[in-house]
């Protein structure tokens, strides 16, 4: 797998989407997507927050690295 800015950028965009979903679940704004249908769902918020962090870690690994000239 080659490192590219496109893959890293895509993972950052995915992280932003996951972070937005985490906040929306945390405050209960999208409770219609859950089985119980009411109130905030902190577990879903933690899940999507974790996915956002993992996406940023993956983006760090996916970006091209500048190697110093020796």
Buried (B, 14 or more C-beta within 10 A) or exposed (E): EEEEEEBBEBBBEBBEBBBEBBBBBBEBEBBEEBEEEEEBBEEBBEBBBEBBBBBBEBBEEBBEEEEEEE
